Every structure is written in C-alpha cells, then in structure tokens.
Amino acid sequence: MDSLSPVPGAPAASCPPRRGLLRRLGRFGFSGWLGLALLAFWVLAAVVGPGLLPRALAGAGSGTVFGPIGATHWLGTDYLGRDMLARVVDGARYTVGVALVATLLASGIGIALALLAAAGTARLDAVLSRLLDTLTAIPSKMFALIMVAGFGSSVQMLVFTAALIYVPGAFRIARALAVNIAALDYVTVARTRGEGTLYIMRREILPNILAPMLADFGLRFVYVVLLLAGLSFLGLGIQPPAADWGSLVRENIGALPDAGASVIAPALAIASLTIAVNLVIDSLPGRAERARLER
C-alpha cells in the first residue's frame, strides 16, 4: 500500500490548461468545427480582408452591370459593375463589426445590471426590472426605426440603438440565473462574513452564469445581425458609399429575377454567419454533453 501513496511534496496530478482546452474543442464534433471555421473566416474577412484585396477590385466598376460569375469576378459584379467579392468582404467590416460591438455592449450592460439586481436590495431589483420592462414593451424594429429617423443612421447610432434594444433581453436571462445563484448557501456565507456587493457580484455569481450567458451572447449576436441587415435593406442602416450585407442585397435587388450572384452572395453571407454562430452554440461543451445524455 505504501507504494501506491503519493510521494511527499510531489505536485498533485492535474490536467494542463492547454490539454483541457483541446479536450473541450475535441467534443465539438463536425458541426461545431464547421461553425468555428465559418465564423473564423468571416471574422478574418472583416479584420484583414479589405486590406488584402487588390485595389483594382475595390475601385470603380468595370462597366459590366450584374456580370456573371467568372475567372475575373468570382462572385460577379454589382449594379455599378463593381466586383461583388470585394463588396462582400468589405461589407463584412460593418456587418460583423457593428453587430459584435453592439452585442458586447448589450450583453455587458445587461449582465452588469442583472448582477446588481441580484446582489442588491429588493427595491433596486424592482426598479431595474420595471425600467427594462418598459423597453421590452416597445417592438424592437419600431424602436430602431424611430431612433434612426430621429437621430440619423451613423455607425455610432446603429451600435447604440441595437445595444439598447437587446439590453433588456440580456438582463432578464442573466437576472433569472443570478437570482437563483444568489439564494445558494455559499453566497449567504459570503454575505455573513461581510463581503460587499461588488465582491459577491464578481466572485460568487458571475463565474457561475458565464456559460449560459455565452450561449445567450451568440444568439443575441444573430439577432443584432438580422436587425441591422433589415434596417440596411430598408435604406436606414449603413449609408453609401459604405455598405453592409443588408444594403448590398437592397442595391442589387434588380438581379433577383435572373438569380444573379450579386444579390445571392450577400444573402448567403448573412445566412452562413448566422448558421455558423448557431452551430457553435449547439456544440458548446455543456449543451453537447446534455444532448449525449438525452440520447
């Protein structure tokens, strides 16, 4: 039996962080990896894509309106004869970038307010909940149209509007999780030993709601992408000469009767981005493990 006892002073066996990360990624499966690959592709396209495109493609149109797919123009040309591949890659900056910033703001503010409501007093919880319920009562698209019509459709206003629309949803989900955790024994112990509200929010509640809120972040990102694409399709989103994928669909709607690539390409880009995010969400370790147990 002595030979089985650990050597005094030897470090306990543990899984290295890198190996633990690889094990989690290994549980993704094919659909999860496909989603990650698509998501990484569009993020890279948004960050470095416009700088890698030849200036000739990013310039003025060649004169062939709604040109077909070919060796020169892989996705055809748009209503002004410009290369659609360059337009789609350039539009990724606005579709992915604006949606990501707006979702980070919405989820960050919503989670912070939810933690404050769960760890604070009952009166503060009631005030925050009723204020955000007021925003929830306004239809999101109607609210966006009012904001854009009243203050313009700059990038900053689009980010602010989208974030404000989806703060209440992030707050409600985070609050529902945080309130249940705030009632557990270890949080009560932390209160008893005199820990402040900020400590309880940051150390006791937040780490236990991160996993479900990460899934909610992905879904909220999809909602923001679709909202911004809808506004751009109506002409109230990103304004020319800049363009996101929604405005590219609107600009090239004349190619729809002939199933032109100039209108299908940005629509497929929106679809692939939203599908990729959903594939990643469905393959998160907790959700994938629960699905295997259910089977």
ChimeraX attribute file (.defattr): number of C-alpha atoms within 10 A of each C-alpha:
attribute: neighborCount
match mode: 1-to-1
recipient: residues
	/A:1	4
	/A:2	6
	/A:3	6
	/A:4	6
	/A:5	7
	/A:6	10
	/A:7	10
	/A:8	6
	/A:9	6
	/A:10	7
	/A:11	8
	/A:12	8
	/A:13	6
	/A:14	7
	/A:15	9
	/A:16	9
	/A:17	9
	/A:18	8
	/A:19	10
	/A:20	12
	/A:21	11
	/A:22	11
	/A:23	12
	/A:24	13
	/A:25	15
	/A:26	13
	/A:27	15
	/A:28	22
	/A:29	11
	/A:30	12
	/A:31	15
	/A:32	23
	/A:33	18
	/A:34	16
	/A:35	24
	/A:36	18
	/A:37	14
	/A:38	20
	/A:39	21
	/A:40	14
	/A:41	13
	/A:42	21
	/A:43	17
	/A:44	15
	/A:45	20
	/A:46	21
	/A:47	15
	/A:48	14
	/A:49	18
	/A:50	20
	/A:51	13
	/A:52	10
	/A:53	14
	/A:54	10
	/A:55	11
	/A:56	12
	/A:57	17
	/A:58	18
	/A:59	11
	/A:60	12
	/A:61	16
	/A:62	15
	/A:63	13
	/A:64	15
	/A:65	18
	/A:66	24
	/A:67	23
	/A:68	17
	/A:69	16
	/A:70	10
	/A:71	8
	/A:72	11
	/A:73	16
	/A:74	14
	/A:75	25
	/A:76	24
	/A:77	30
	/A:78	30
	/A:79	21
	/A:80	16
	/A:81	16
	/A:82	25
	/A:83	29
	/A:84	27
	/A:85	21
	/A:86	23
	/A:87	24
	/A:88	25
	/A:89	26
	/A:90	24
	/A:91	25
	/A:92	25
	/A:93	24
	/A:94	20
	/A:95	26
	/A:96	23
	/A:97	17
	/A:98	22
	/A:99	26
	/A:100	21
	/A:101	16
	/A:102	26
	/A:103	28
	/A:104	16
	/A:105	19
	/A:106	28
	/A:107	25
	/A:108	17
	/A:109	19
	/A:110	25
	/A:111	26
	/A:112	17
	/A:113	23
	/A:114	28
	/A:115	27
	/A:116	20
	/A:117	24
	/A:118	25
	/A:119	27
	/A:120	17
	/A:121	11
	/A:122	10
	/A:123	10
	/A:124	13
	/A:125	19
	/A:126	11
	/A:127	12
	/A:128	16
	/A:129	18
	/A:130	11
	/A:131	11
	/A:132	19
	/A:133	15
	/A:134	10
	/A:135	17
	/A:136	15
	/A:137	8
	/A:138	12
	/A:139	10
	/A:140	17
	/A:141	15
	/A:142	9
	/A:143	16
	/A:144	25
	/A:145	17
	/A:146	13
	/A:147	17
	/A:148	17
	/A:149	11
	/A:150	9
	/A:151	10
	/A:152	15
	/A:153	22
	/A:154	14
	/A:155	14
	/A:156	11
	/A:157	16
	/A:158	24
	/A:159	22
	/A:160	18
	/A:161	22
	/A:162	27
	/A:163	25
	/A:164	22
	/A:165	22
	/A:166	24
	/A:167	25
	/A:168	26
	/A:169	21
	/A:170	24
	/A:171	26
	/A:172	18
	/A:173	17
	/A:174	26
	/A:175	26
	/A:176	13
	/A:177	21
	/A:178	24
	/A:179	17
	/A:180	11
	/A:181	19
	/A:182	20
	/A:183	12
	/A:184	11
	/A:185	10
	/A:186	12
	/A:187	18
	/A:188	13
	/A:189	11
	/A:190	16
	/A:191	15
	/A:192	9
	/A:193	8
	/A:194	9
	/A:195	13
	/A:196	12
	/A:197	16
	/A:198	13
	/A:199	15
	/A:200	21
	/A:201	22
	/A:202	12
	/A:203	12
	/A:204	18
	/A:205	22
	/A:206	21
	/A:207	10
	/A:208	13
	/A:209	19
	/A:210	15
	/A:211	15
	/A:212	16
	/A:213	19
	/A:214	14
	/A:215	18
	/A:216	18
	/A:217	22
	/A:218	18
	/A:219	17
	/A:220	25
	/A:221	24
	/A:222	22
	/A:223	17
	/A:224	25
	/A:225	26
	/A:226	18
	/A:227	19
	/A:228	28
	/A:229	26
	/A:230	18
	/A:231	20
	/A:232	23
	/A:233	20
	/A:234	13
	/A:235	16
	/A:236	20
	/A:237	26
	/A:238	25
	/A:239	14
	/A:240	9
	/A:241	5
	/A:242	13
	/A:243	22
	/A:244	28
	/A:245	32
	/A:246	28
	/A:247	26
	/A:248	26
	/A:249	23
	/A:250	17
	/A:251	19
	/A:252	21
	/A:253	18
	/A:254	16
	/A:255	19
	/A:256	13
	/A:257	7
	/A:258	9
	/A:259	11
	/A:260	21
	/A:261	23
	/A:262	32
	/A:263	28
	/A:264	17
	/A:265	20
	/A:266	27
	/A:267	17
	/A:268	13
	/A:269	19
	/A:270	21
	/A:271	13
	/A:272	16
	/A:273	22
	/A:274	21
	/A:275	17
	/A:276	25
	/A:277	22
	/A:278	18
	/A:279	21
	/A:280	22
	/A:281	24
	/A:282	18
	/A:283	24
	/A:284	19
	/A:285	18
	/A:286	13
	/A:287	15
	/A:288	17
	/A:289	13
	/A:290	10
	/A:291	12
	/A:292	8
	/A:293	8
	/A:294	7
	/A:295	5
